[in-house]
Each structure stands twice: as C-alpha cells, then as structure tokens.
Amino acid sequence: MRPGRGGPPDRTPPPSNYRATPAAATKLAPAGRSDDRRHHRLAPDRLSGWISLDLVTIDAVHVGSGAPVLYEEIVRGTTVSISNDGDFVPVIPGASLKGAVRNVAELLLGGGAPDDRDVASTAVGDLFGYADDRAKSALAARVGFDDALPVAGEPALGIARLPHPFQPRKAAGRRIYGPPAGVLRTDVPYEVIPSGERFRTRLHLVNVSDAELGAVLTCLGLDGTFNLRVGGGKFAGLGRVRCEAVEAWVRRGYESPRAERLDRTKTRELVRVAIEKRTLANGHERPLEVLRQALGGGR
C-alpha cells in the first residue's frame, strides 16, 4: 500500500475509518418558483429568520488554525479562537459548520457539490449557494451559520495526540468518518475542545420552505438519526457534536408585520413539524443508514 502524500514517506497510511458513501440515487431539484428563492423580498409561505442551536461536543473537537507549534512539549495556538469581550475563546466557525452540513446534504439530497457541472439545478446548490464559472451564474446561500461560541465562559482546552495525517485515498462518493479503525500511532499533540462543552450558533434562513427546512435540520442530525461531525481529526475519531434547538425568530412571508420569537418548546415544535415535512432525494435511505452506523444518534 502506498503512503498518501500527507504523511512521512516511510510509513503506510493508517487503517481507514471512513466509508466512501454514494449519494442518493437521484438529484433533488430546486422546489418552487425562482422568485421564491431570491433574497430581496420575502416569499409567500416561506420562512425567514434564524434558529438558535446548541452544539454539545460528544468527542473532543479540533478546528485547526494551522500546524501545531510546540513549546516545552505543549502545543500552542492550533485551535481557531476569536476575541470575545477582551478574551480569546475557541470558536467553531460558521463556515466549518456549513461545510459539514452541506457534505451531508449532498448525500441525502443527491449531488450538488460546488464543482458539480449541474450544481445550479440541484436543491443543494439552491439552498447552500454556488458560483458556477462555466455558466457565469451564482446564487447566494439561503441557509448559513454564525460562528459557534462557548455558552458558559471559556472552556478549558485539552490536548489530544493525533497521527500524522495522510491524504485520504481517492474513492467514489462522499467520505463519512466512523470510529478509528485499528491502532493509530499518535505522535502529534493538538489543542482540542474537550467533550461535554456547549457552543451556540444561529442557523439563518432566507425564503426557505418547510420541506427545505426539514431537510437542513435532518442534515444537522436534529431528527436523532446521527450526530454531526465537524473540524479536523475525523480520521482519529474527533469532532462529533449533538445539535439541540434553543429558540427561534422567524416570520412567514409578509403574513405578520414582524417576526415571531419562539421559546424552546415552540422552537422544538417548529423543528419537529419541519422534519415531518422534509423532502429528501429518492434513495436517501442507504446514506442515512451509513450516517447512523458511523456517527451514532438518539437522544
């Protein structure tokens, strides 16, 4: 077995813990009229606003800011941090969350990767945005995430030793990472957010139908089937988070003069109803089962 490009030349790649999972059998097309998916006005019977979500770390999480820097055998400054009220705190960037959710959406909604030739005609591209240089067209995303910040103070960062990363071997389909396979030689220390920490983000919505919202919430794992995995170190079992709905601020078209603020109970009811109305691609059952097996779920 040839070593991947990312590791030392005298080692073979560690046992793979990912499954190359094909997407759903068909590609889900955008729903509704094109006017309903614009950003300059509210579309009738579509939701706009935000849903506040808590991310509870199940495993240690590492969202890296670069290569590790050792100081007296202690790693320094490898987690992404931002200034919050004068203190630097670890953060799970919204772009990292969006990328993780989009990766799942490409499985369950069928295609729609940014480099797909037909990304403009897929539900994934229609929801998460695209820039198609070949067709000279682009669409801003209708769903997005704020950076996730610690809920209570500044979590104490831990240290996890990871193997030297190898370039994943090419295979058809999206990679879904499960528990580590075999024994991994753990040489490199990284800062990590420990398990049991709680971070809060907002899922922003622009002219999203109930079925589309249900699909996005499913891709977050809010139906209880699996736990989302974010950040680096996936090959070593890092990164699972459990998503919980906290509150919402939403309005449906112009039916009301201002948005309605929903408490936790009403927000969870909104989530439940949306998931019941979700639209996923034909053949989504197989990749959804792979997600359940690899990432665990339940409440």
Secondary structure, DSSP 8 states (H G I E B T S, - for coil): ----TTS-TTS------EEEE---SS-----S-GGGG-SSS--TT-EEEEEEEEEEESS-BB-BSSS-EEETTEEES-B-EEEETTEEEE-B-HHHHHHHHHHHHHHHTT---TT-TTGGGSHHHHHH-EEETTTTEEE--SEEE--BEESSS----EEEEE---------SSEEEE-S--S-----EEEEEB-TT-EEEEEEEEEEE-HHHHHHHHHHTTTTSS--EE-SB-GGGT--EEEEEEEEEEEEETTSSSS-EEE-HHHHHHHHHHHHHT----TTTHHHHHHHHHHH----
